[in-house]
Amino acid sequence: MVIDSTSTIGVIGGTGKLGAALARRWAKAGLRVAIGSREADKAREAAAALCAETGATIESGRNAEVAARADLIVVSVPFASQVATLEEIRDAVAGKIVIDTTVPLVPPKVMRVQMPPEGCAALRAQQVLGETARVVSAFHNVAAHKLATDETVACDVLVFGDDKDARAQAVALAEAAGLRGLHAGALANSAAAEAMTSVLIFLNRIYSVDGAGIRITGDLDMTANP
């Protein structure tokens, strides 16, 4: 599947490290991007910087404004801000695909898996947004500082969701960012990738790795219809 170049991708939390890195990659791939933030000034500054670097026209605004204008939403905020951010955009994303990247990291013990009562952050997102939102989760295990460069990132993106077409859109977005996106099943399966993030942070520290990621081995039939 190819992302429609006329569609706008609204990156909620687009001034953060992961959101900014993804927005940059998508803009350089020729996709239309809008950067959202709690503060309009911060979003405007980030959009201006990205525009200057890529030559693309980058929209910006407060999170709810961007969510209302965008065709596809990517939420990239810290776990502590997830619920408040989702409540802020809930009305604007009804019927839209929402790709949630949230990982339940709870400082200071971010190297310890600490899942929320709902089972995972993705299920919490669906609960907050309601059934009309087409929630998918992805981009949990890729290092933001590597995405912020033009280098090839040897990391697969596992994509979870109960809506197969929505999952396919997220897989296409991963590929547009220069990554390999893989269908990984139901939204509840997101717990595996979310938990793996704490494991990767532990590996980074113990083995002095500059952004460990995951890669699925074997000869995958990429023509398969999930």
N, C-alpha and C positions, 0 to 999 in steps of 0.2 A: 504494500500500500504506500502511496505517496501523499504527503501532506499538501493540501491545496494551498498554493502560494498566495491566494487572495484571502485566506483565513488569518485572523490575528491571534497570536499566542500571547495570552496575558500571564506574565510571570509575577505572581503575588509573592512579595518578599524578594523582589528582583534586585534589591540593593545588597542582599547578603551574598556570601561567597559562592554558594552553589547556584543560587538563582541568577546572579550576575554572570557566572561562567557559562551557564546554559544559554542565557539570552544572547551572549556574545557569539557562541557557536551557531545558534540558529540564525542570527542576523547575518553572519558571514556565509551561511548556506543559502541566503536569499529569501528567508522566511520573514514574514511581518511579525514584529515583536512589540509588545507594550510592557513597560516596567511599572509595577505597582509597589507602593510602600505605605506605611502608616502616615508618613509625612510627604506631602506633595513636593516640597523643595528637594528632598533627598532623591525622590524618583526622577525629578526633572534633571538634576545634576548627573545622575547615573546614565540617563538616556542621552544627554548631551555628550558625555564622554564616549559612549558607545557609538553614537552617530559620527563623532569626529574620527574614531578609529576605523569604522567599517564603511562609512559613506552611506549607510542605510538611514532611512527615516524611522526613528524610534519614538513611539508614543510613550506617554507617562501619565501618572495621576495617582490619586489615593487608591488603596486596594479595591474598595467597592466600585469606584468609577471604572477602573481597568477591567474588573470582572464583568461589569455590565456591557462594556464595549467589545470585549474579546469573544472569539468563537470557541476557543479551547483554553482551559485554565490550568496553570501549573502552580502548585502551592509549595513554596520553599521557605519555611520558617522553622525556628527552633521548636522543640516539643512543648516548651513552656508557653509558647504563643499560639499553638495550633488551634485550640478551641476558640479563643477570642477572635482569631483571624477568620476562621471558618464561619463563625456567627456573623461576622461583619459582611461577608460576601454571600451568605446563604441565599438571599432572595435573588441575587443577580445571576446565580449559576444554575437555577432550576432548568433541567433539560439539557444541560451542557456536560461535556466531559471534563472532569476535574482530576488531574494527575497529582496525587499527594506524595511528596517526597519525605515526609516527616519520619524521623527515627526517634524512638523514645529514650533519648539519652538524658539521664538525671544526674547533673553535677552534684558532688565532685566525683562520684564513682561511675564515670562514663565507660570504664572498661568492664563493667559488670552488667549483664543483661537484666533489664528491669522493665518488663512489659506492663502495659496499663490493664485495668480490670476488664476492658472490652476484648482483650486478647492481643491486639496490636493497634498501632496508630491508624492504620488504614480503616479498620472497622470502626474506630472512634470517629474518623472523618465521615464515614457513611452515616453513622448515627446522628451526628451534628447537622449534616447537610440535608438529611432526609432522603427518601427513596427516589425523588425526582432527579437528583444529581447522579450522573454516571461516573462513579468514583473508580479510579484506577490508582495503583501505587507503583512507583518505580524510582530509579536513580538513588537507591539507598547506599550502595557500596562503592561508588566511584569518587575518587578524591577530587574535591573542588579545585584545589590549586593546580592539578594537572589539566583539568578541563579548561582552566583559564588561559592555557597556552595553546599553541598550534600543534603540539606533539601528538603522536598517536598514543591513545590510552588503551592499554591491553586489559580491558575490563569489560565483562558482559553486564548488561542491564537486565535484571529479571523483572518482568512486568506481570502484575497481579490484578485480577478484576473478574467480576462475574458477568460483565458485558463483553463478549468477544470482539465486537466491532470497536468498542472503546479501547480495549487492550491493543488492537491492531494499530490504532492511531498513536498510542504511546510507543509501540515498537518502532513505528515509522519516525517518530520524533527522536528516539534514541539513535537511529541510523543517520538522521540528518545532523546529529551532533557528532558523528564520526565514531559511534559505538555500535556494538552488536546487541540489538534488543531481542530478548527471548520471551515467548509466552511461558509463564510459570504457574498458571492455574488460577484458582479462585482467590478472591480478595483476602480471605482468611489466611491463605498461604503466605501472605506478606509478612507474617510473624517471623518466618525463617530468615528473610533478608534483613528485616529490621534488627533482629537479634544478632545477626552476623556482623553488623556494624561495630558493636562493642568488642567482638572478637578481633576484628581487623584493627581497631585502635590498640588493643592489647599487643597484637603482633607487631604493629608499627613501633611500639615502645620497646618491646623486649628484643626484637631482632633488627632494630634501627632501619626500618623500611620507610622509604619515602612515599607513603600512600599505597598500602597494600590493597589489592582488589581481588575479585573472583573471576575465574574463567572456567567455563564448562568444557570439559575435554570430550573427545570422541568425534566421530564424523556425523554431525547433525544434518538431517535432511531438511534444509531450509525452505523446501517447497511444500512441506507438510501444512495441512489446514487444521489449525488447533480449534 
